[in-house]
């Protein structure tokens, strides 16, 4: 048996990990799109580094695009096996993949307007037809169920607490009379998340593939999220008469923000301004979360006793049309605009940032993970001039960040996730989904906790198990 790492290797996106058994059975863990990696991103998404037609089974940990976003391309290039995931992941992946296909097709159409020769025109990575074919291959497996993929492979999902439907993947593989247990963490959420249950414990593994996004960070904020939001909104909207622009992923962070703002209303503390969610995708994602109450923690269940819609409050409006979105930029009234994408690398939020970034009365508030070279990452780092739509802008707006709203666990959360394991029984632990410097620091923390063989795979690197 061997494993190769074809994405999220010394990087935070493009998750793809391929297990190959001695009988040539291939199990692909995730199939994510590379995002926010500058000029090399497009090239990384063009080639898998393996033959999709030879993959036997595909297992999806969760529906974020950097974990599922290349599935339609995998299918269009020959994969035709089952795609296993949780029911909520299937529901979420459907809307995210259709949205991704729409973006791919629109980008290709825009680029081709200036290209006359057919042979020179750009092609989208995939189309909505590819997505629909992909969705037909999905098969759902509920949490805590031992599911036999074939006589030699058993799959079990446990709740990873990252987003709705997210799972850690546990495989029991029998090969040549020997049983091997492999765990892939997927993305690990927070212990004590606002909305979701904490990550579940899991059985002893022989090999662990572990995410490490925040392997050198602690999400420590001095105040609760509600208090921080209240302070920022009051200072910006009531004192400075400005706008709060919040780049937020349509899945996870947007719903957490709505829940926190709803909590302020329940306490009669919500500032009396307009709150806009400018992302049609966020509306659909919020509905998916409403459709899967099994993921909520006990705190949320208590709120349900006094409020049947935990994502709705006075002054909230979902913006769907482009015309409505543009109108927000010409409206000078104080307001809060929540819009995707979370890294501010695409979507409507870039227009809102361009419209507000040069005015000191406004605040740009970051609430999730951002790669260093993304627009959100550069703003967090304190850059005073940034490029938007081919033009350079002075950063005059206040830039704030709420670290504890990240969907990813910090290093204490990650170590707690691993604490259920007997380190001496783990033959190898592979760190993925993290920046290399961060991974090196986290590897040392893991070693200090008793784990011996900790590897940080390179892109396309293969290991014998």
VOPAGU-2260 file (C-alpha; in pm, 1 decimal, decimal comma):
REM VOPAGU-2260
SITE   aa  ch    i         X         Y         Z
SITE  UNK   A    0       0,0       0,0       0,0
SITE  UNK   A    1     120,1     351,1     -77,6
SITE  UNK   A    2      -5,1     706,2     -49,1
SITE  UNK   A    3      71,9    1009,8    -264,7
SITE  UNK   A    4      -6,2    1374,0    -189,5
SITE  UNK   A    5    -128,0    1560,3    -496,1
SITE  UNK   A    6    -257,9    1873,9    -326,6
SITE  UNK   A    7    -255,6    2067,4       1,5
SITE  UNK   A    8     108,3    1954,4      27,5
SITE  UNK   A    9     302,2    2234,6     197,0
SITE  UNK   A   10       6,8    2450,9      93,4
SITE  UNK   A   11    -339,6    2517,9     232,1
SITE  UNK   A   12    -558,5    2441,5     -69,1
SITE  UNK   A   13    -615,2    2176,6    -336,7
SITE  UNK   A   14    -661,6    1881,3    -100,7
SITE  UNK   A   15    -597,8    1547,7    -280,0
SITE  UNK   A   16    -448,6    1235,8    -122,2
SITE  UNK   A   17    -434,1     911,8    -319,8
SITE  UNK   A   18    -408,6     569,8    -154,3
SITE  UNK   A   19    -311,4     283,1    -386,7
SITE  UNK   A   20    -344,9     -77,4    -270,3
SITE  UNK   A   21    -132,3    -367,3    -390,4
SITE  UNK   A   22    -420,3    -486,6    -611,1
SITE  UNK   A   23    -426,8    -142,7    -784,4
SITE  UNK   A   24    -744,5     -29,3    -608,3
SITE  UNK   A   25    -717,4     348,8    -570,2
SITE  UNK   A   26    -890,8     558,3    -302,0
SITE  UNK   A   27    -884,2     935,1    -347,7
SITE  UNK   A   28    -937,2    1144,9     -34,4
SITE  UNK   A   29   -1078,3    1484,3    -140,7
SITE  UNK   A   30   -1039,4    1650,3    -477,9
SITE  UNK   A   31   -1003,3    2020,3    -411,7
SITE  UNK   A   32    -943,8    2328,3    -620,6
SITE  UNK   A   33    -623,7    2523,0    -564,7
SITE  UNK   A   34    -709,8    2879,9    -461,7
SITE  UNK   A   35    -528,4    3201,9    -376,3
SITE  UNK   A   36    -179,6    3085,5    -477,2
SITE  UNK   A   37    -102,3    3364,8    -719,9
SITE  UNK   A   38      17,6    3305,0   -1075,7
SITE  UNK   A   39      73,3    2929,4   -1028,2
SITE  UNK   A   40    -288,8    2858,7    -928,5
SITE  UNK   A   41    -418,2    2801,8   -1280,3
SITE  UNK   A   42    -141,5    2554,9   -1367,8
SITE  UNK   A   43    -194,1    2356,0   -1049,1
SITE  UNK   A   44    -561,7    2310,5   -1135,9
SITE  UNK   A   45    -487,9    2189,3   -1489,1
SITE  UNK   A   46    -316,4    1860,8   -1400,2
SITE  UNK   A   47    -389,7    1606,0   -1128,2
SITE  UNK   A   48     -60,4    1417,8   -1127,3
SITE  UNK   A   49    -251,9    1088,5   -1155,8
SITE  UNK   A   50    -498,3     926,6   -1396,3
SITE  UNK   A   51    -858,7    1001,6   -1288,1
SITE  UNK   A   52    -986,6     698,3   -1481,6
SITE  UNK   A   53    -781,8     467,2   -1256,4
SITE  UNK   A   54    -933,7     596,7    -930,4
SITE  UNK   A   55   -1170,9     334,9    -786,6
SITE  UNK   A   56   -1335,1     520,2    -498,0
SITE  UNK   A   57   -1355,4     885,0    -400,1
SITE  UNK   A   58   -1416,4     996,9     -39,3
SITE  UNK   A   59   -1502,3    1359,1      36,5
SITE  UNK   A   60   -1439,6    1502,7     383,1
SITE  UNK   A   61   -1647,8    1818,7     334,8
SITE  UNK   A   62   -1787,7    2057,8      77,2
SITE  UNK   A   63   -1547,1    2350,6      80,9
SITE  UNK   A   64   -1424,3    2416,3    -273,5
SITE  UNK   A   65   -1058,7    2361,1    -182,4
SITE  UNK   A   66   -1164,8    2005,0     -93,9
SITE  UNK   A   67   -1430,1    1925,9    -357,7
SITE  UNK   A   68   -1386,4    2187,5    -630,1
SITE  UNK   A   69   -1209,0    1968,7    -887,5
SITE  UNK   A   70   -1449,9    1675,0    -863,9
SITE  UNK   A   71   -1627,0    1769,6   -1190,9
SITE  UNK   A   72   -1291,7    1784,9   -1369,7
SITE  UNK   A   73   -1202,9    1444,9   -1220,5
SITE  UNK   A   74   -1528,1    1304,8   -1362,8
SITE  UNK   A   75   -1484,9    1473,8   -1701,8
SITE  UNK   A   76   -1140,4    1311,9   -1728,5
SITE  UNK   A   77   -1259,9     957,3   -1666,1
SITE  UNK   A   78   -1351,1     892,7   -1302,7
SITE  UNK   A   79   -1680,9     705,3   -1282,5
SITE  UNK   A   80   -1682,5     549,2    -935,6
SITE  UNK   A   81   -1881,7     632,8    -623,4
SITE  UNK   A   82   -1819,9     954,3    -427,1
SITE  UNK   A   83   -1881,6     893,8     -56,0
SITE  UNK   A   84   -1971,9    1178,0     181,7
SITE  UNK   A   85   -2221,2    1270,2     454,3
SITE  UNK   A   86   -2576,4    1375,3     358,8
SITE  UNK   A   87   -2516,1    1740,1     451,2
SITE  UNK   A   88   -2193,3    1746,9     248,9
SITE  UNK   A   89   -2383,8    1623,6     -56,4
SITE  UNK   A   90   -2642,5    1899,4     -18,3
SITE  UNK   A   91   -2379,1    2166,8      28,0
SITE  UNK   A   92   -2149,4    2038,1    -246,1
SITE  UNK   A   93   -2433,9    2060,3    -495,0
SITE  UNK   A   94   -2478,3    2435,1    -456,4
SITE  UNK   A   95   -2105,1    2508,9    -424,6
SITE  UNK   A   96   -2007,4    2306,2    -731,4
SITE  UNK   A   97   -2283,1    2455,2    -946,0
SITE  UNK   A   98   -2168,2    2800,6    -837,4
SITE  UNK   A   99   -1807,2    2710,7    -914,5
SITE  UNK   A  100   -1903,4    2587,1   -1262,3
SITE  UNK   A  101   -2088,2    2912,2   -1325,0
SITE  UNK   A  102   -1776,0    3108,2   -1233,5
SITE  UNK   A  103   -1554,1    2887,8   -1453,0
SITE  UNK   A  104   -1786,6    2933,5   -1750,0
SITE  UNK   A  105   -1823,0    3309,7   -1700,1
SITE  UNK   A  106   -1446,9    3357,4   -1666,0
SITE  UNK   A  107   -1382,5    3162,7   -1985,9
SITE  UNK   A  108   -1651,6    3357,2   -2173,2
SITE  UNK   A  109   -1505,0    3689,3   -2057,9
SITE  UNK   A  110   -1150,3    3589,6   -2155,5
SITE  UNK   A  111   -1263,8    3469,0   -2497,4
SITE  UNK   A  112   -1432,4    3797,3   -2592,7
SITE  UNK   A  113   -1094,6    3928,6   -2704,9
SITE  UNK   A  114    -976,2    3603,6   -2868,1
SITE  UNK   A  115   -1091,7    3554,4   -3225,5
SITE  UNK   A  116    -929,9    3221,9   -3318,0
SITE  UNK   A  117   -1128,6    2926,1   -3183,8
SITE  UNK   A  118    -813,8    2721,3   -3122,3
SITE  UNK   A  119    -678,1    2992,5   -2889,9
SITE  UNK   A  120    -988,9    3025,8   -2675,1
SITE  UNK   A  121    -986,5    2929,9   -2309,7
SITE  UNK   A  122   -1196,0    2643,1   -2179,9
SITE  UNK   A  123   -1351,5    2631,9   -1832,9
SITE  UNK   A  124   -1215,2    2370,5   -1594,7
SITE  UNK   A  125   -1564,6    2219,8   -1608,8
SITE  UNK   A  126   -1923,9    2305,7   -1688,4
SITE  UNK   A  127   -2259,4    2266,5   -1514,7
SITE  UNK   A  128   -2310,2    1945,2   -1716,5
SITE  UNK   A  129   -1995,2    1803,1   -1558,5
SITE  UNK   A  130   -2128,9    1901,0   -1215,7
SITE  UNK   A  131   -2462,2    1727,3   -1273,3
SITE  UNK   A  132   -2284,0    1409,7   -1383,4
SITE  UNK   A  133   -2065,3    1432,9   -1073,0
SITE  UNK   A  134   -2364,1    1473,9    -841,9
SITE  UNK   A  135   -2514,4    1153,7    -981,2
SITE  UNK   A  136   -2214,7     963,5    -839,8
SITE  UNK   A  137   -2261,5    1083,0    -481,1
SITE  UNK   A  138   -2345,7     821,7    -219,2
SITE  UNK   A  139   -2412,4     926,3     138,7
SITE  UNK   A  140   -2291,9     765,3     459,6
SITE  UNK   A  141   -2409,6     896,8     798,2
SITE  UNK   A  142   -2178,5     970,4    1090,7
SITE  UNK   A  143   -2073,8     678,7    1313,1
SITE  UNK   A  144   -2170,2     410,7    1062,6
SITE  UNK   A  145   -1931,9     136,1     952,4
SITE  UNK   A  146   -1991,0     119,7     578,2
SITE  UNK   A  147   -1837,0    -156,6     367,7
SITE  UNK   A  148   -1711,1      -6,9      41,5
SITE  UNK   A  149   -1590,3    -346,3     -72,4
SITE  UNK   A  150   -1496,8    -666,5     114,5
SITE  UNK   A  151   -1152,9    -522,1     197,1
SITE  UNK   A  152   -1240,0    -159,4     274,5
SITE  UNK   A  153   -1463,5     -22,8     550,8
SITE  UNK   A  154   -1539,9     349,9     582,9
SITE  UNK   A  155   -1648,7     542,6     891,3
SITE  UNK   A  156   -1719,9     916,4     920,3
SITE  UNK   A  157   -1697,3    1109,4    1247,3
SITE  UNK   A  158   -1803,4    1470,7    1291,4
SITE  UNK   A  159   -1505,9    1707,2    1241,4
SITE  UNK   A  160   -1696,0    2015,5    1362,2
SITE  UNK   A  161   -1560,4    2233,2    1077,7
SITE  UNK   A  162   -1868,7    2313,5     868,3
SITE  UNK   A  163   -2208,2    2150,5     826,0
SITE  UNK   A  164   -2148,6    1788,9     717,9
SITE  UNK   A  165   -1771,7    1795,7     765,5
SITE  UNK   A  166   -1614,6    1464,0     859,6
SITE  UNK   A  167   -1294,2    1297,8     956,2
SITE  UNK   A  168   -1244,5     987,5     741,1
SITE  UNK   A  169   -1150,3     652,5     892,7
SITE  UNK   A  170   -1058,6     359,1     672,2
SITE  UNK   A  171   -1010,6      -3,4     773,1
SITE  UNK   A  172    -822,7    -174,1     490,0
SITE  UNK   A  173    -748,9    -546,7     474,3
SITE  UNK   A  174    -461,2    -633,7     244,4
SITE  UNK   A  175    -278,4    -966,9     221,6
SITE  UNK   A  176    -434,7   -1071,4     551,4
SITE  UNK   A  177    -317,0    -756,2     731,1
SITE  UNK   A  178    -554,6    -490,3     867,1
SITE  UNK   A  179    -449,7    -123,9     844,7
SITE  UNK   A  180    -635,5     171,5     996,7
SITE  UNK   A  181    -595,6     510,0     822,5
SITE  UNK   A  182    -745,7     837,0     947,8
SITE  UNK   A  183    -774,3    1154,9     741,7
SITE  UNK   A  184    -872,4    1448,2     961,3
SITE  UNK   A  185   -1026,7    1656,0     684,6
SITE  UNK   A  186   -1044,3    2004,4     833,8
SITE  UNK   A  187   -1077,1    2009,0    1211,2
SITE  UNK   A  188   -1313,6    2261,1    1366,8
SITE  UNK   A  189   -1315,5    2439,8    1699,9
SITE  UNK   A  190   -1392,9    2293,2    2038,5
SITE  UNK   A  191   -1666,3    2525,8    2164,1
SITE  UNK   A  192   -1777,4    2654,0    1822,2
SITE  UNK   A  193   -2068,4    2900,9    1819,9
SITE  UNK   A  194   -2292,0    2671,5    1613,3
SITE  UNK   A  195   -2147,6    2326,1    1562,3
SITE  UNK   A  196   -2068,2    2029,5    1780,1
SITE  UNK   A  197   -1706,2    1978,2    1879,6
SITE  UNK   A  198   -1494,8    1731,0    1680,1
SITE  UNK   A  199   -1565,0    1371,2    1777,0
SITE  UNK   A  200   -1317,0    1124,5    1919,0
SITE  UNK   A  201   -1202,7     846,3    1687,6
SITE  UNK   A  202   -1048,5     497,0    1707,7
SITE  UNK   A  203    -678,4     422,8    1713,3
SITE  UNK   A  204    -512,4     466,8    1373,8
SITE  UNK   A  205    -194,3     323,3    1224,8
SITE  UNK   A  206    -151,1     620,1     989,2
SITE  UNK   A  207    -291,4     972,2    1023,1
SITE  UNK   A  208    -323,0    1241,7     756,6
SITE  UNK   A  209    -362,5    1559,9     959,1
SITE  UNK   A  210    -451,6    1916,0     860,5
SITE  UNK   A  211    -230,8    2191,6    1002,7
SITE  UNK   A  212    -372,8    2523,3     882,5
SITE  UNK   A  213    -335,1    2696,6    1217,8
SITE  UNK   A  214     -58,3    2478,0    1354,8
SITE  UNK   A  215     128,9    2776,4    1500,2
SITE  UNK   A  216    -162,5    2997,1    1609,9
SITE  UNK   A  217    -406,7    3039,7    1894,0
SITE  UNK   A  218    -749,1    3190,6    1824,6
SITE  UNK   A  219    -751,4    3398,4    2137,9
SITE  UNK   A  220    -975,6    3704,1    2148,8
SITE  UNK   A  221   -1015,5    3893,2    2475,0
SITE  UNK   A  222   -1388,3    3936,7    2427,6
SITE  UNK   A  223   -1673,3    3713,3    2307,3
SITE  UNK   A  224   -1757,2    3740,6    1938,5
SITE  UNK   A  225   -2088,2    3916,9    2003,8
SITE  UNK   A  226   -1915,9    4186,5    2208,2
SITE  UNK   A  227   -1649,5    4245,0    1944,5
SITE  UNK   A  228   -1908,7    4271,8    1666,7
SITE  UNK   A  229   -2113,4    4512,1    1876,5
SITE  UNK   A  230   -1813,7    4736,9    1946,5
SITE  UNK   A  231   -1704,9    4745,9    1580,5
SITE  UNK   A  232   -2055,8    4812,3    1445,0
SITE  UNK   A  233   -2133,8    5083,9    1702,2
SITE  UNK   A  234   -1802,2    5262,7    1643,4
SITE  UNK   A  235   -1821,5    5242,4    1264,7
SITE  UNK   A  236   -2191,7    5287,0    1195,3
SITE  UNK   A  237   -2308,0    5501,8    1487,2
SITE  UNK   A  238   -2000,2    5709,7    1569,9
SITE  UNK   A  239   -1819,5    5741,3    1235,7
SITE  UNK   A  240   -2135,0    5697,1    1022,4
SITE  UNK   A  241   -1951,2    5447,4     800,1
SITE  UNK   A  242   -1992,4    5096,9     664,3
SITE  UNK   A  243   -1863,2    4767,1     799,5
SITE  UNK   A  244   -1753,4    4543,1     511,4
SITE  UNK   A  245   -1708,4    4178,3     610,3
SITE  UNK   A  246   -1552,2    3936,5     358,4
SITE  UNK   A  247   -1699,2    3603,8     469,3
SITE  UNK   A  248   -1714,9    3258,0     320,5
SITE  UNK   A  249   -2069,6    3173,3     213,2
SITE  UNK   A  250   -2048,9    2853,8     416,3
SITE  UNK   A  251   -1973,9    2866,2     786,3
SITE  UNK   A  252   -1858,2    3219,1     864,0
SITE  UNK   A  253   -2165,4    3388,3     719,5
SITE  UNK   A  254   -2396,0    3169,8     929,2
SITE  UNK   A  255   -2185,4    3229,1    1242,3
SITE  UNK   A  256   -2208,2    3603,2    1187,5
SITE  UNK   A  257   -2585,2    3586,6    1144,8
SITE  UNK   A  258   -2617,1    3374,7    1458,9
SITE  UNK   A  259   -2404,0    3619,2    1661,1
SITE  UNK   A  260   -2597,7    3921,2    1532,2
SITE  UNK   A  261   -2924,1    3741,7    1611,4
SITE  UNK   A  262   -2787,8    3687,6    1962,3
SITE  UNK   A  263   -2738,6    4063,7    1999,1
SITE  UNK   A  264   -3099,2    4120,5    1895,9
SITE  UNK   A  265   -3221,7    3867,1    2152,6
SITE  UNK   A  266   -3036,2    4076,6    2413,5
SITE  UNK   A  267   -3183,6    4400,6    2271,0
SITE  UNK   A  268   -2831,3    4521,9    2187,0
SITE  UNK   A  269   -2831,0    4506,8    1805,8
SITE  UNK   A  270   -2752,2    4851,2    1653,8
SITE  UNK   A  271   -3038,8    4987,0    1443,7
SITE  UNK   A  272   -2877,8    4980,6    1097,9
SITE  UNK   A  273   -2929,0    4772,7     784,0
SITE  UNK   A  274   -2752,9    4437,4     757,5
SITE  UNK   A  275   -2696,8    4299,2     407,7
SITE  UNK   A  276   -2580,2    3953,1     304,6
SITE  UNK   A  277   -2467,1    4016,0     -51,5
SITE  UNK   A  278   -2423,9    3660,3    -172,8
SITE  UNK   A  279   -2694,5    3445,3    -331,8
SITE  UNK   A  280   -2483,9    3142,0    -241,0
SITE  UNK   A  281   -2498,6    3235,7     128,0
SITE  UNK   A  282   -2876,9    3222,2     120,5
SITE  UNK   A  283   -2867,6    2865,7     -14,0
SITE  UNK   A  284   -2593,7    2761,5     227,8
SITE  UNK   A  285   -2791,1    2900,0     520,6
SITE  UNK   A  286   -3087,7    2689,4     413,2
SITE  UNK   A  287   -2868,5    2376,0     405,7
SITE  UNK   A  288   -2765,5    2444,7     764,0
SITE  UNK   A  289   -3131,9    2488,2     859,3
SITE  UNK   A  290   -3208,0    2152,8     693,1
SITE  UNK   A  291   -2947,8    1970,0     904,6
SITE  UNK   A  292   -3012,8    2057,4    1271,8
SITE  UNK   A  293   -2828,9    1739,9    1374,2
SITE  UNK   A  294   -2499,3    1934,0    1353,6
SITE  UNK   A  295   -2596,1    2200,5    1611,7
SITE  UNK   A  296   -2438,9    2205,4    1956,3
SITE  UNK   A  297   -2638,0    2215,5    2280,4
SITE  UNK   A  298   -2608,1    2592,9    2313,1
SITE  UNK   A  299   -2784,2    2645,1    1980,3
SITE  UNK   A  300   -3054,4    2396,7    2078,0
SITE  UNK   A  301   -3123,9    2610,0    2386,4
SITE  UNK   A  302   -3162,1    2922,5    2170,0
SITE  UNK   A  303   -3415,9    2735,8    1955,2
SITE  UNK   A  304   -3644,2    2724,7    2259,8
SITE  UNK   A  305   -3691,5    3102,5    2236,2
SITE  UNK   A  306   -3618,0    3171,3    1867,7
SITE  UNK   A  307   -3722,8    2944,7    1582,6
SITE  UNK   A  308   -3501,9    3118,3    1321,8
SITE  UNK   A  309   -3153,1    3166,8    1461,8
SITE  UNK   A  310   -3025,5    3329,0    1140,1
SITE  UNK   A  311   -3281,7    3608,6    1108,8
SITE  UNK   A  312   -3315,9    3942,9    1285,2
SITE  UNK   A  313   -3439,8    4299,7    1241,9
SITE  UNK   A  314   -3280,3    4486,2     952,3
SITE  UNK   A  315   -3142,7    4177,6     773,7
SITE  UNK   A  316   -3177,9    4152,6     395,7
SITE  UNK   A  317   -3029,0    3899,5     153,1
SITE  UNK   A  318   -2913,3    4062,3    -170,7
SITE  UNK   A  319   -2952,4    3845,6    -479,4
SITE  UNK   A  320   -2944,3    4057,7    -796,0
SITE  UNK   A  321   -2638,2    4233,6    -934,2
SITE  UNK   A  322   -2839,3    4556,0    -955,0
SITE  UNK   A  323   -2917,8    4546,1    -582,3
SITE  UNK   A  324   -2551,5    4477,3    -506,7
SITE  UNK   A  325   -2436,0    4775,3    -713,8
SITE  UNK   A  326   -2693,6    4996,3    -543,8
SITE  UNK   A  327   -2525,6    4931,8    -207,1
SITE  UNK   A  328   -2211,0    5103,0    -331,5
SITE  UNK   A  329   -2397,5    5424,2    -413,0
SITE  UNK   A  330   -2584,5    5426,7     -79,1
SITE  UNK   A  331   -2389,3    5629,7     177,6
SITE  UNK   A  332   -2600,2    5530,3     477,2
SITE  UNK   A  333   -2423,4    5338,9     757,1
SITE  UNK   A  334   -2470,6    4963,5     722,0
SITE  UNK   A  335   -2308,7    4622,0     756,6
SITE  UNK   A  336   -2234,3    4427,2     437,4
SITE  UNK   A  337   -2143,2    4058,8     461,5
SITE  UNK   A  338   -2023,4    3929,2     126,0
SITE  UNK   A  339   -1809,1    3652,9     -21,3
SITE  UNK   A  340   -1541,3    3552,5     -78,8
SITE  UNK   A  341   -1375,7    3518,3     260,2
SITE  UNK   A  342   -1026,4    3582,6     124,5
SITE  UNK   A  343   -1160,0    3874,2     -86,1
SITE  UNK   A  344   -1009,4    3711,5    -392,5
SITE  UNK   A  345   -1331,8    3711,0    -591,5
SITE  UNK   A  346   -1702,0    3781,2    -574,7
SITE  UNK   A  347   -1899,0    4091,4    -493,0
SITE  UNK   A  348   -1703,3    4177,8    -179,0
SITE  UNK   A  349   -1412,7    4311,6    -386,6
SITE  UNK   A  350   -1642,6    4581,2    -524,8
SITE  UNK   A  351   -1754,4    4675,2    -173,9
SITE  UNK   A  352   -1393,5    4690,5     -55,1
SITE  UNK   A  353   -1294,9    4909,6    -352,5
SITE  UNK   A  354   -1583,8    5141,9    -273,2
SITE  UNK   A  355   -1496,5    5177,2      95,3
SITE  UNK   A  356   -1122,3    5125,9     134,6
SITE  UNK   A  357   -1013,0    5487,9      89,2
SITE  UNK   A  358   -1249,9    5632,1     352,8
SITE  UNK   A  359   -1143,6    5639,9     719,1
SITE  UNK   A  360   -1501,1    5615,4     844,2
SITE  UNK   A  361   -1534,5    5258,3     711,7
SITE  UNK   A  362   -1413,0    4929,9     859,4
SITE  UNK   A  363   -1309,2    4613,5     677,8
SITE  UNK   A  364   -1351,8    4321,6     916,2
SITE  UNK   A  365   -1185,3    3982,9     855,3
SITE  UNK   A  366   -1347,3    3680,4    1018,1
SITE  UNK   A  367   -1181,5    3374,6     862,9
SITE  UNK   A  368    -864,5    3222,2     726,5
SITE  UNK   A  369    -681,1    3408,7     450,2
SITE  UNK   A  370    -362,3    3307,7     269,4
SITE  UNK   A  371     -82,4    3563,0     296,0
SITE  UNK   A  372     -96,2    3662,5     -71,1
SITE  UNK   A  373    -475,1    3699,4     -88,3
SITE  UNK   A  374    -628,7    4047,6     -65,5
SITE  UNK   A  375    -768,2    3968,4     280,2
SITE  UNK   A  376    -427,9    3838,7     389,0
SITE  UNK   A  377    -251,0    4150,0     265,5
SITE  UNK   A  378    -495,8    4375,7     445,0
SITE  UNK   A  379    -457,0    4179,2     769,2
SITE  UNK   A  380     -78,6    4212,7     732,2
SITE  UNK   A  381    -117,5    4590,5     726,2
SITE  UNK   A  382     -43,7    4677,5     363,1
SITE  UNK   A  383    -117,2    5043,7     300,3
SITE  UNK   A  384    -170,6    5017,9     -75,9
SITE  UNK   A  385    -350,1    4736,2    -259,9
SITE  UNK   A  386    -450,6    4662,5    -617,5
SITE  UNK   A  387    -814,9    4614,6    -709,7
SITE  UNK   A  388    -948,5    4579,4   -1062,6
SITE  UNK   A  389    -621,5    4702,3   -1213,3
SITE  UNK   A  390    -594,4    5012,7    -996,5
SITE  UNK   A  391    -398,9    5088,3    -678,9
SITE  UNK   A  392    -582,4    5215,5    -371,9
SITE  UNK   A  393    -466,2    5368,7     -43,9
SITE  UNK   A  394    -589,8    5175,0     257,7
SITE  UNK   A  395    -755,3    5441,4     471,3
SITE  UNK   A  396   -1038,8    5230,1     613,4
SITE  UNK   A  397    -982,3    5064,1     948,8
SITE  UNK   A  398    -889,7    4694,1     914,2
SITE  UNK   A  399    -996,3    4462,4    1196,6
SITE  UNK   A  400    -989,9    4085,8    1251,4
SITE  UNK   A  401   -1177,5    3842,4    1476,4
SITE  UNK   A  402    -944,6    3543,7    1491,2
SITE  UNK   A  403   -1172,8    3321,8    1695,9
SITE  UNK   A  404   -1427,0    3304,6    1412,3
SITE  UNK   A  405   -1202,8    3079,9    1205,1
SITE  UNK   A  406   -1361,8    2747,1    1109,5
SITE  UNK   A  407   -1022,5    2582,4    1157,1
SITE  UNK   A  408    -903,2    2471,2    1495,4
SITE  UNK   A  409    -588,5    2633,8    1633,3
SITE  UNK   A  410    -292,6    2426,3    1749,9
SITE  UNK   A  411    -456,0    2350,8    2084,7
SITE  UNK   A  412    -768,0    2224,5    1905,6
SITE  UNK   A  413    -556,7    2013,3    1669,4
SITE  UNK   A  414    -360,0    1863,3    1956,2
SITE  UNK   A  415    -683,5    1789,6    2141,6
SITE  UNK   A  416    -813,0    1613,8    1830,6
SITE  UNK   A  417    -500,3    1394,6    1831,1
SITE  UNK   A  418    -503,1    1338,5    2207,5
SITE  UNK   A  419    -732,4    1032,9    2179,0
SITE  UNK   A  420    -451,5     845,1    2002,6
SITE  UNK   A  421    -176,3     636,3    2158,1
SITE  UNK   A  422     126,9     801,0    1989,1
SITE  UNK   A  423     343,3     487,0    2000,3
SITE  UNK   A  424      84,9     300,9    1790,0
SITE  UNK   A  425      81,8     561,8    1510,6
SITE  UNK   A  426     337,9     443,1    1256,4
SITE  UNK   A  427     341,5     764,8    1053,5
SITE  UNK   A  428     164,7    1098,8    1073,8
SITE  UNK   A  429     146,5    1317,5     762,3
SITE  UNK   A  430      85,7    1691,7     789,5
SITE  UNK   A  431    -112,9    1845,2     504,6
SITE  UNK   A  432    -320,9    2156,4     438,7
SITE  UNK   A  433     -81,8    2412,0     584,4
SITE  UNK   A  434     196,1    2652,9     495,7
SITE  UNK   A  435     536,0    2485,7     525,8
SITE  UNK   A  436     675,3    2711,1     800,9
SITE  UNK   A  437     359,5    2658,8    1004,7
SITE  UNK   A  438     377,2    2282,9     950,2
SITE  UNK   A  439     735,9    2267,2    1072,1
SITE  UNK   A  440     637,6    2436,9    1398,0
SITE  UNK   A  441     332,2    2214,7    1441,3
SITE  UNK   A  442     538,8    1902,6    1367,4
SITE  UNK   A  443     759,6    1987,4    1663,2
SITE  UNK   A  444     455,2    2030,3    1887,5
SITE  UNK   A  445     330,1    1687,5    1778,1
SITE  UNK   A  446     670,1    1529,7    1841,1
SITE  UNK   A  447     672,7    1690,1    2186,7
SITE  UNK   A  448     341,7    1509,8    2247,3
SITE  UNK   A  449     498,2    1169,0    2181,6
SITE  UNK   A  450     446,3    1110,5    1808,6
SITE  UNK   A  451     764,8     988,4    1641,5
SITE  UNK   A  452     737,2     969,9    1263,8
SITE  UNK   A  453     595,4    1303,7    1148,0
SITE  UNK   A  454     623,6    1377,9     776,3
SITE  UNK   A  455     550,4    1695,8     578,7
SITE  UNK   A  456     494,4    1566,6     223,3
SITE  UNK   A  457     601,7    1761,2     -82,0
SITE  UNK   A  458     371,9    1809,4    -379,6
SITE  UNK   A  459     321,3    1469,5    -554,9
SITE  UNK   A  460     546,2    1292,3    -301,3
SITE  UNK   A  461     467,6     921,5    -249,4
SITE  UNK   A  462     516,2     708,6      62,3
SITE  UNK   A  463     508,8     334,3     115,0
SITE  UNK   A  464     287,1     233,5     407,8
